[in-house]
Amino acid sequence: MLDPDTLTIGFGRRFAAYKRPALVFSRLDKIIELVKDPKHPIQFVFAGKAHPRDDEGKRLVQYIVNLSQRSELRKHLVFVENYDIHVCRHMVAGCDVWLNNPRRPLEASGTSGMKAACNGVLNLSIMDGWWREAYDGLNGFAIGPDLHPPNIEEQDRVDAENLYNVLTQEVIPCYYTRDQKGIPREWIKRMRRAFVTIAPRFNTWRMVQEYTLRYYLRR
């Protein structure tokens, strides 16, 4: 269903209200315009499960599935069922962008984004959780500044607007700007920057070593 030459944005994780899986679709008219752009189209791959007792999370899954079946988004939005480690492994290797847009300050870490970065996938994330430490302005993309409004409704509105802005002004132009050989030099530069700045820091080896030296062996 998907086009391998189209900018592919992935979202794969537990479906919960605070993770806002539907935020990017809050303005459907805008998204339909972007996916149908004849020169610079985008497409989405979503996957995830809700906790069995999380009814709101289940409704979000249902909403994304229903969107994927709409005629305007068909072949531009795919929901992969039965999300597990195998599905995630392919997603973090096969997407171009990894989307993460939780409500601040509720993001605990962000391990899926770390795995994506190790596969050359650029993160597009709210400035929360691990991305506050990892983002340096050149190794991915940030959704707005490191601030958030005091109430949920305003935060959702502002973050959605910032998400559309960074998509249209940074992510899409960067991906589709090619040299004479058709190579996206700036995009590749950001991928390399992500490898250098993220992979050596955000990994299990560093974490275990740091816990051991700072806490377990501390006198």
Buried (B, 14 or more C-beta within 10 A) or exposed (E): EBEEEBBBBBBBBBBBBEBBBBBBBBBEEBBBEBBEBEEBBBBBBBBBBBEEEBEEBBBBBEBBEEBBEEEBBEEBBBBBEEBEEEBBEBBBBBBBBBBBBBBBEEBEEBEBBBBBBBBBBBBBBBBBBBBBEBBEEEBBBBBBEEEBEEEEEEBBEBBBBBBBEBBBEEBBEBBBEEEEEEEBEBBEEBBEBBBEBBBEEBBEEEEEEEEEEEEEEEE
